């Protein structure tokens, strides 16, 4: 039997941010394989990840073929995930 309250906030933070990071990784690999936004899944991933990557792109321009915005956004999201999870009370 599950204990109450359900750790729903913990679940949302853990899996929500992990989903965004996974979507960023898939989109990066797809860009290396030359898949563009003609494919519906790439358009879907772009709509999910662009709100997180675009602000970083405005600050850090691409450096040759390496897009540092993906790497910086990954570290920012992962840091935010860890800090939010550490700040939650037990069983949240």
NORVEN-V11596 format. One record per backbone hydrogen bond with DSSP energy under -1.0 kcal/mol. CO is the residue of the C=O (numbers start at 0). NH is the residue of the N-H. E is the energy in kcal/mol with one decimal. If there is no record, write none. Layout:
# NORVEN-V11596
co=CO nh=NH e=E
co=CO nh=NH e=E
This chain:
# NORVEN-V11596
co=5 nh=7 e=-2.4
co=6 nh=10 e=-2.2
co=7 nh=11 e=-2.6
co=8 nh=12 e=-2.4
co=9 nh=13 e=-2.6
co=10 nh=14 e=-2.7
co=11 nh=15 e=-1.9
co=12 nh=16 e=-1.6
co=13 nh=17 e=-1.4
co=14 nh=18 e=-2.0
co=15 nh=19 e=-1.7
co=16 nh=20 e=-2.3
co=17 nh=21 e=-2.5
co=18 nh=22 e=-2.5
co=19 nh=23 e=-2.2
co=20 nh=24 e=-2.2
co=21 nh=25 e=-2.6
co=22 nh=26 e=-2.3
co=23 nh=27 e=-2.2
co=24 nh=28 e=-2.5
co=25 nh=29 e=-2.5
co=26 nh=30 e=-1.9
co=27 nh=31 e=-1.8
co=28 nh=32 e=-1.7
co=29 nh=34 e=-3.0
co=30 nh=33 e=-1.0
co=35 nh=38 e=-1.5
co=38 nh=42 e=-1.9
co=39 nh=43 e=-2.4
co=40 nh=44 e=-2.5
co=41 nh=45 e=-2.3
co=42 nh=46 e=-2.2
co=43 nh=47 e=-1.6
co=44 nh=48 e=-2.6
co=45 nh=49 e=-2.6
co=48 nh=51 e=-1.4
co=48 nh=52 e=-2.1
co=49 nh=53 e=-2.7
co=52 nh=56 e=-2.3
co=53 nh=57 e=-1.7
co=55 nh=59 e=-3.2
co=62 nh=65 e=-1.6
co=65 nh=62 e=-2.2
co=67 nh=71 e=-2.8
co=68 nh=72 e=-2.5
co=69 nh=73 e=-2.3
co=70 nh=74 e=-2.1
co=71 nh=75 e=-2.4
co=72 nh=76 e=-2.8
co=73 nh=77 e=-2.6
co=74 nh=78 e=-2.3
co=75 nh=79 e=-2.5
co=76 nh=80 e=-2.4
co=77 nh=81 e=-2.3
co=78 nh=82 e=-2.6
co=79 nh=83 e=-2.6
co=80 nh=84 e=-2.2
co=81 nh=85 e=-2.2
co=82 nh=86 e=-1.5
co=88 nh=91 e=-1.1
co=91 nh=8 e=-1.2
co=91 nh=9 e=-1.7
